[in-house]
């Protein structure tokens, strides 16, 4: 017997004696776990897997922000805090298996591009990120973001998974040391496969393939743990001297925004850089990872997409207040989806792990990036397979998708890749005289996209 929405609200807010003894029933009503073909055990394992896949950000983000002068200890605590707060919000409000955290691109803009290179104080950079979040929030409340999401051509939506999958796979092989970036030729070159870190990654990759081939539950999680253990004798996994430590105060970084310096004409290109990159990154992650979880319809659209948009808008705004820029739904969420996560319980389980790790930072940081690299490689390759759904018999649809994938690889940014793919789609259709294939909204969208490439991407 199914309860009505009103009954669910009553039983969810004031459980009686019968529901109090049936927590699984409450979880099912709240998250529709069985309806989405999952289980509590699978959701928890998926959350832990997502946490491990995204855990490297606890090291990378504070390091990038510290380059610009931010207190690294305070930034580390703030990163963990925003992971917890906004992943829980995503889980409860949007009921989606997306972990919410800081993207690398925004931290690069604040810590490296602005502070270290152009000598703009990080407080100003954080303020610019905050203003971008406010714009996100306004557009989401007005419903403009969901309108733009529906304007995205079906071919581009079908190619998003491939574009983001390539990004994830390249990130994985780089973390594994299997390829390195050649500074002279600006191209990839094979790494040294005899290095301990790469050996650890290969062990994890072999374990992941073996376990997945045998359909072992939690295969990705087990492969990460096995790789981390293999790294101990090789000196890659450092056994911590202490397992418990108190988190640093966030006072040195929280509420330090310099809004006056951010409200200038000179800050506009960077404001748009935050806005455009986060907008398309969030859109791409939501649709690509949602598609992997089977949450999209036949047209590549997600029901109630404004809910995850609202969460990441609040996160982008609130995260900047706490000193961490560019919060968004992360592509690492694909790790949890690959492990079976289908509901918000996955993101809540991941948030619990981030909360727990606040007191066990040495243990969490002991898992090296090489141990999580195989998960990213396999997930990325799996997502890349979605490119087979693109209608390659129509050149005007296929070429923009291939351009999007290529641009993602060349720019090392799937936000830039998606923006470029959309711009290319419009240009190809216009050049081929197929004006009726384009809704008027796409013509309007080309203006800010062109500005983005002219003022921001072109500079680098």
C-alpha positions in Angstrom: 0.0 0.0 0.0 1.5 3.4 -1.0 1.1 6.4 1.2 0.0 9.8 -0.2 2.4 12.8 -0.1 0.5 14.2 2.9 0.8 10.9 4.8 4.5 10.7 4.0 5.0 14.2 5.4 3.2 13.4 8.5 4.9 10.1 9.1 8.3 11.6 8.2 7.9 14.5 10.7 6.2 12.7 13.5 6.8 8.9 13.4 4.5 6.8 15.5 5.5 3.6 17.3 5.1 1.5 14.2 7.3 3.6 12.0 9.8 4.1 14.7 10.6 0.4 14.6 10.9 0.4 10.8 13.7 2.8 9.9 14.1 1.0 6.5 10.5 2.0 5.7 11.3 5.6 6.5 14.4 5.5 4.3 12.4 4.0 1.4 9.7 6.7 1.7 12.2 9.5 1.9 14.7 8.4 -0.8 12.7 5.8 -3.0 15.7 3.5 -2.8 14.0 0.3 -4.0 12.1 2.3 -6.7 15.4 3.3 -8.2 16.7 -0.3 -8.1 19.1 0.1 -5.2 19.4 -0.9 -1.5 20.6 0.8 1.7 23.8 -1.2 1.7 24.6 -0.3 -1.9 23.9 3.4 -1.3 26.2 3.5 1.7 29.0 1.6 -0.2 28.5 4.0 -3.1 28.8 7.0 -0.7 32.1 5.7 0.7 33.3 5.1 -2.9 32.4 8.7 -3.9 34.2 10.0 -0.8 37.3 8.1 -1.6 37.2 9.3 -5.3 36.8 12.9 -4.2 39.1 12.8 -1.1 42.1 14.0 -3.1 40.4 17.4 -3.2 40.9 17.8 0.5 44.6 18.1 -0.3 44.5 19.7 -3.8 42.1 22.6 -3.1 43.8 23.9 0.1 47.2 23.6 -1.6 46.0 25.8 -4.6 44.4 28.4 -2.3 47.5 28.5 -0.1 49.5 29.4 -3.2 47.6 32.7 -3.1 48.3 33.3 0.6 45.3 31.6 2.2 45.9 29.7 5.5 46.1 26.1 4.4 45.0 24.5 7.7 41.9 26.7 7.9 41.2 26.1 4.2 41.4 22.3 4.8 38.8 22.4 7.5 36.6 24.7 5.4 36.8 22.3 2.4 35.6 19.4 4.6 32.8 21.6 6.1 31.4 22.6 2.7 31.5 19.0 1.5 29.4 18.0 4.5 26.9 20.9 4.5 26.0 20.9 0.8 26.2 17.2 0.0 23.7 16.7 2.8 21.5 19.4 1.3 21.8 17.7 -2.2 20.8 14.4 -0.7 17.8 15.5 1.3 16.4 18.2 -1.0 17.3 16.9 -4.5 17.6 13.1 -3.6 20.4 12.7 -6.1 23.7 10.8 -5.7 25.8 13.9 -6.3 28.5 15.0 -3.9 28.9 18.8 -3.8 32.3 20.3 -3.3 34.9 22.7 -4.7 36.0 22.4 -8.3 39.7 22.7 -9.1 39.1 25.4 -11.8 37.7 28.0 -9.3 40.6 27.4 -6.9 43.1 27.9 -9.7 41.5 31.2 -10.6 41.6 32.5 -7.0 44.9 31.0 -5.8 47.0 30.9 -8.9 45.7 33.2 -11.7 44.5 36.1 -9.5 46.6 36.0 -6.3 49.9 34.4 -7.4 50.1 35.6 -11.0 48.2 39.0 -11.1 48.7 39.9 -7.4 45.1 40.3 -6.7 44.3 39.4 -3.0 42.6 36.1 -2.5 39.9 38.0 -0.5 38.9 39.7 -3.8 38.9 36.5 -5.7 36.6 34.9 -3.1 34.3 37.9 -3.4 34.1 37.5 -7.2 33.2 33.8 -6.7 30.5 34.9 -4.2 29.0 37.3 -6.7 29.0 34.5 -9.3 27.1 32.4 -6.8 24.6 35.1 -6.3 23.9 35.3 -10.0 23.5 31.5 -10.1 21.0 31.7 -7.3 19.0 34.5 -9.0 18.8 32.7 -12.3 17.8 29.4 -10.6 15.0 31.0 -8.5 13.8 32.7 -11.7 13.9 29.3 -13.5 16.3 30.5 -16.2 18.8 27.7 -15.6 16.3 25.0 -16.3 15.2 26.8 -19.5 18.8 26.9 -20.7 19.2 23.2 -19.8 16.2 22.4 -22.1 17.7 24.6 -24.9 20.8 22.4 -25.1 20.5 20.3 -28.3 19.9 16.6 -27.9 23.1 15.7 -29.7 25.2 17.8 -27.3 23.4 16.2 -24.3 24.2 12.7 -25.7 27.8 13.7 -26.1 28.2 15.2 -22.6 28.9 11.8 -21.1 31.7 11.2 -23.5 33.2 14.6 -23.0 33.1 14.4 -19.2 34.2 10.7 -19.3 37.3 11.7 -21.3 38.0 14.4 -18.7 37.7 11.9 -15.8 39.8 9.2 -17.6 42.6 11.7 -18.4 42.6 12.9 -14.8 42.9 9.3 -13.7 45.9 8.4 -15.9 47.6 11.7 -14.9 47.1 10.9 -11.2 48.4 7.4 -11.8 51.6 8.8 -13.5 50.8 6.9 -16.7 51.0 10.0 -18.7 52.7 13.4 -18.0 52.2 16.8 -19.5 55.2 17.9 -21.6 55.8 21.5 -20.8 57.8 22.1 -24.1 55.3 20.6 -26.5 52.1 21.2 -24.5 51.2 17.6 -25.1 50.9 14.4 -23.2 53.8 11.9 -23.0 53.9 8.4 -21.5 55.1 8.3 -17.9 57.5 6.0 -16.2 55.7 2.8 -15.5 58.4 1.6 -13.1 57.7 4.3 -10.6 56.2 3.1 -7.3 53.1 5.3 -7.7 52.3 4.0 -11.1 52.8 0.4 -10.0 50.3 1.1 -7.2 47.8 2.4 -9.8 48.4 -0.6 -12.0 47.7 -2.9 -9.1 44.5 -1.0 -8.4 43.5 -1.1 -12.0 44.0 -4.9 -12.3 42.1 -5.4 -9.1 39.2 -3.2 -10.3 39.0 -5.1 -13.6 39.1 -8.5 -11.9 36.5 -7.6 -9.3 34.2 -5.9 -11.7 34.5 -8.8 -14.2 33.4 -11.1 -11.4 30.6 -8.6 -10.4 31.8 -8.3 -6.9 29.7 -5.7 -5.0 31.7 -2.5 -4.2 34.4 -3.5 -6.7 35.7 0.0 -7.1 35.9 0.6 -3.3 37.8 -2.6 -2.8 40.2 -1.8 -5.6 41.0 1.5 -4.0 41.6 -0.1 -0.6 43.8 -2.9 -2.1 45.8 -0.3 -4.1 46.4 1.8 -0.9 47.6 -1.3 1.0 49.9 -2.2 -1.9 51.3 1.2 -1.6 52.6 0.7 1.9 55.7 -1.4 1.2 56.4 0.7 -1.9 56.5 3.9 0.1 53.5 5.5 -1.7 51.0 5.0 1.1 52.3 6.7 4.2 51.1 5.1 7.4 50.2 8.1 9.7 52.0 8.5 13.0 48.7 9.5 14.7 45.2 8.7 13.6 43.2 11.4 15.4 43.6 15.2 15.2 41.4 18.2 15.9 40.4 20.3 12.9 41.8 23.8 12.4 39.6 26.9 12.9 38.1 28.3 9.8 38.3 31.9 11.2 41.2 33.0 9.0 39.3 32.3 5.8 35.6 32.5 6.6 33.7 35.8 5.8 36.9 37.5 4.5 35.3 38.7 1.2 36.5 42.0 -0.2 33.3 43.0 -2.1 34.4 46.5 -2.8 37.4 45.4 -4.8 35.3 42.8 -6.6 32.7 45.3 -7.8 35.0 46.8 -10.5 35.1 46.7 -14.3 38.4 44.9 -14.2 36.8 42.0 -12.3 34.1 41.4 -14.9 36.1 38.9 -17.1 36.8 36.8 -14.0 33.2 37.0 -12.8 32.1 35.6 -16.2 34.9 33.0 -16.0 33.5 31.7 -12.7 29.9 31.9 -14.0 30.4 30.3 -17.4 32.7 27.5 -16.2 30.5 26.6 -13.2 27.3 26.9 -15.2 28.3 24.4 -17.9 30.3 22.2 -15.5 27.3 21.8 -13.3 24.9 21.3 -16.2 27.3 18.7 -17.7 27.8 16.8 -14.5 24.1 16.8 -13.7 23.1 15.4 -17.1 26.1 13.1 -17.6 26.2 11.5 -14.2 22.4 11.5 -14.0 22.3 9.7 -17.3 24.7 7.1 -15.9 22.3 6.6 -13.0 19.4 6.2 -15.4 17.7 9.4 -14.2 17.1 11.0 -17.6 14.2 10.7 -20.0 14.4 9.8 -23.7 15.2 13.4 -24.6 18.2 13.6 -22.1 16.3 15.8 -19.6 16.1 15.3 -15.8 12.9 15.7 -13.9 13.0 18.4 -11.2 16.4 19.6 -12.5 15.9 22.9 -10.8 16.4 21.1 -7.4 20.1 20.2 -8.0 20.5 23.6 -9.6 19.2 25.3 -6.5 21.4 23.3 -4.3 24.6 24.1 -6.2 23.6 27.7 -6.4 23.3 27.9 -2.7 26.6 26.0 -2.4 28.4 28.4 -4.7 27.2 31.3 -2.6 27.6 29.8 0.8 30.9 28.1 0.1 32.5 31.5 -0.9 31.3 33.0 2.4 33.2 30.2 4.2 36.3 30.9 2.0 36.0 28.2 -0.6 35.2 29.2 -4.2 33.3 27.5 -7.0 31.3 24.8 -5.3 29.4 22.5 -7.6 28.2 18.9 -8.1 31.4 17.0 -8.8 32.2 14.6 -11.6 33.7 12.3 -9.0 30.1 11.5 -8.1 30.3 9.2 -11.1 32.3 6.8 -8.9 29.4 6.4 -6.5 27.0 6.0 -9.4 29.2 3.3 -10.9 29.2 1.5 -7.6 25.4 1.5 -7.6 24.4 4.8 -6.0 21.0 6.1 -7.2 19.6 8.3 -4.5 20.5 11.1 -2.1 21.4 8.5 0.5 24.7 8.1 -1.4 25.6 11.8 -1.1 24.6 11.8 2.6 26.8 8.7 3.2 29.7 10.6 1.5 29.0 13.7 3.6 29.2 11.5 6.8 32.6 10.3 5.7 33.8 13.9 5.2 32.4 14.8 8.6 34.1 11.8 10.2 37.4 12.6 8.5 37.5 16.0 10.2 38.9 14.1 13.2 40.8 11.5 11.2 42.6 13.7 8.7 45.9 11.8 8.8 44.1 8.5 7.9 42.1 10.0 5.0 45.2 11.7 3.6 47.1 8.5 3.8 45.2 7.2 0.7 47.3 8.4 -2.2 45.9 9.7 -5.4 47.4 6.8 -7.3 45.1 4.5 -5.4 42.0 6.3 -6.6 43.3 6.8 -10.1 42.1 3.4 -11.4 38.5 4.2 -10.4 38.6 7.4 -12.4 40.1 5.7 -15.4 37.4 2.9 -15.5 34.6 5.4 -14.8 35.7 7.8 -17.4 36.0 5.0 -20.1 32.6 3.7 -19.1 31.1 7.2 -19.5 32.9 7.7 -22.8 31.0 4.8 -24.3 27.8 7.0 -24.3 29.1 8.7 -27.5 27.7 5.8 -29.5 24.2 7.3 -29.0 25.2 10.5 -31.0 23.7 10.5 -34.5 26.9 10.4 -36.5 24.9 10.1 -39.8 24.1 13.8 -39.4 27.3 15.9 -39.8 25.8 19.0 -38.2 25.1 17.0 -35.0 28.2 14.9 -35.0 30.9 17.5 -35.6 30.0 19.8 -32.7 30.1 16.8 -30.3 33.5 15.7 -31.6 34.7 19.3 -31.2 33.4 19.4 -27.7 35.2 16.2 -26.8 38.5 17.4 -28.4 38.2 20.9 -26.8 37.7 19.3 -23.4 40.9 17.3 -23.8 42.9 20.3 -25.1 41.7 22.8 -22.5 41.6 20.3 -19.6 38.3 21.7 -18.7 34.9 20.1 -19.5 33.2 23.5 -18.7 35.2 25.0 -21.6 34.5 22.0 -23.7 30.8 22.1 -23.3 30.7 25.9 -23.9 32.8 25.4 -27.1 30.6 22.5 -28.2 27.5 24.7 -28.0 29.1 27.5 -29.9 30.3 25.2 -32.6 26.8 23.6 -32.8 25.3 27.0 -33.6 28.0 28.0 -36.1 27.8 24.7 -38.0 24.0 24.9 -38.3 24.2 28.5 -39.5 26.9 27.8 -42.0 24.9 24.8 -43.4 21.8 27.0 -43.7 19.8 25.0 -41.2 18.5 28.0 -39.2 15.2 26.3 -38.3 17.1 23.7 -36.3 18.0 26.3 -33.8 15.7 27.7 -31.2 16.0 31.5 -30.7 17.4 31.0 -27.2 20.5 29.3 -28.7 21.2 32.4 -30.8 21.0 34.5 -27.6 23.3 32.1 -25.8 26.1 32.5 -28.4 26.7 36.1 -27.3 28.0 35.3 -23.8 29.7 32.2 -25.1 31.6 34.2 -27.6 32.5 36.7 -25.0 33.8 34.0 -22.7 36.1 32.6 -25.3 37.3 36.1 -26.4 38.1 37.5 -23.0 38.9 34.6 -20.8 39.9 31.5 -22.7 41.8 33.5 -25.3 44.0 35.0 -22.6 45.4 31.6 -21.7 
